[in-house]
């Protein structure tokens, strides 16, 4: 099976949710899945269920989960860099059938590393690996290289009414 490049981007809710849905589908088909989360560093509910029930999905966080409203620190950059390097090897080795780089575009947006580095990872991926890239602000360079691009567009969101993130829905 030839693996393709997916991009889920845009300002609407659902990019990570779509990627995790694909991971669930892949696991149901017996495929091995690796999910690397950039920026994020908190115990989200989807990770709890994966750890408990889905042994052919591996999740690793490469974020410290603290700078989104501030400026990234050197520690944030180092954590992202470690994640990028580790995921490069995972994607190149091809031990996983599906690899999700969650919030990779946000990491690029905050200049934790460069789009050309991600393009190199895409270029060097094992042929069968299905690679999913999520996050707002996907750079045109990556969109042009992708095989499938979905843009989530916010039409209306209850956060605009000061509704806080809810466990089981947003995290």
Buried (B, 14 or more C-beta within 10 A) or exposed (E): EEBEBBBBBBEBBBBBBBBBEBBBEBBEEEBBBBBBBBBBBEEBEBBEEBEEEBEBBBBEBBBBBBBEEEEBEEEBBBBBBEBBBBBBEBBEEBBBBBBBBBBBBBBBBBEBBEBEBBBEBBEEBBEEBBBBBBBBEBBEEBBEBBEEBBBBEEEEEEEEEEEEEEEEEBB
